[in-house]
Amino acid sequence: MTHPVVSFPTLSSQARAACVTAAVACSACISVGLLALFASASSQPWLIPTPQLLQAQAQCDALRDVTARADCSHQLVARTLAAGPYPAHVAAR
């Protein structure tokens, strides 16, 4: 039993070049989009991990309820930022 030979049409060099260009452009767009997302996240202020903050966060992490943990962390950040000048509590990035 012989199987018929299937021949795929070959693309011209111009069509191949267009496909490669489209693939490179698509990859570049996706990369730029991901970099933009990470850049915006990294520019957000980060609190300096002082011993007092770490101890307070450990108390928040010890809570069993997920909602209570999140509320505790949010309150901790709000208290820290309200307690003093904003730039003094923000880590340099």
C-alpha positions in Angstrom: 0.0 0.0 0.0 1.6 3.2 -1.1 0.7 6.6 0.4 0.4 9.6 -1.9 3.1 12.2 -1.7 1.7 15.4 -0.3 3.5 18.5 -1.5 3.0 21.8 0.3 3.2 24.9 -1.7 6.4 26.8 -1.2 6.4 30.5 -0.4 8.2 33.0 -2.4 11.1 34.8 -0.8 9.0 37.9 -0.5 6.3 36.1 1.3 8.8 34.5 3.7 10.3 37.8 4.4 6.9 39.3 5.1 6.1 36.4 7.5 9.4 36.9 9.3 8.8 40.6 9.6 5.3 40.1 10.9 6.6 37.6 13.5 9.4 39.9 14.7 6.9 42.8 14.9 4.5 40.8 16.9 7.2 39.6 19.3 8.4 43.1 19.7 5.0 44.4 20.5 4.4 41.8 23.1 7.8 42.4 24.7 7.2 46.1 24.9 3.8 45.6 26.4 5.2 43.3 29.1 8.0 45.7 29.9 5.6 48.6 30.2 3.5 46.6 32.7 6.5 45.7 34.8 7.9 49.3 34.6 4.7 50.7 35.9 4.6 48.2 38.8 8.2 48.8 39.8 7.7 52.6 39.9 5.2 52.3 42.7 6.4 53.3 46.2 7.8 50.6 48.3 8.1 50.9 52.1 11.5 50.5 53.7 11.5 47.2 55.7 12.3 48.6 59.1 12.3 46.1 62.1 9.1 47.7 63.4 7.3 47.3 60.1 8.6 43.7 59.7 7.3 42.8 63.2 3.9 44.4 62.5 3.7 42.6 59.2 4.6 39.3 60.9 1.6 39.9 63.2 -0.6 40.5 60.2 0.7 37.3 58.5 -0.1 35.3 61.7 -3.9 36.0 61.2 -5.7 33.0 59.8 -8.4 34.8 57.7 -7.2 36.0 54.3 -9.4 39.0 54.4 -8.2 39.9 57.9 -4.6 39.6 56.8 -5.1 41.9 53.8 -7.0 44.4 55.9 -4.2 44.4 58.5 -1.6 44.9 55.8 -3.5 47.8 54.3 -4.0 49.4 57.6 -0.3 49.0 58.4 0.7 50.7 55.2 -1.8 53.5 55.7 -0.6 54.1 59.3 3.0 54.1 58.2 2.5 56.6 55.4 0.3 58.8 57.6 2.8 58.8 60.5 5.6 60.8 58.8 6.8 62.5 55.7 6.1 60.4 52.7 9.6 60.4 51.1 11.3 59.3 54.3 9.3 56.0 54.3 9.7 55.1 50.7 12.6 52.9 49.6 14.7 54.3 46.8 14.3 52.2 43.6 
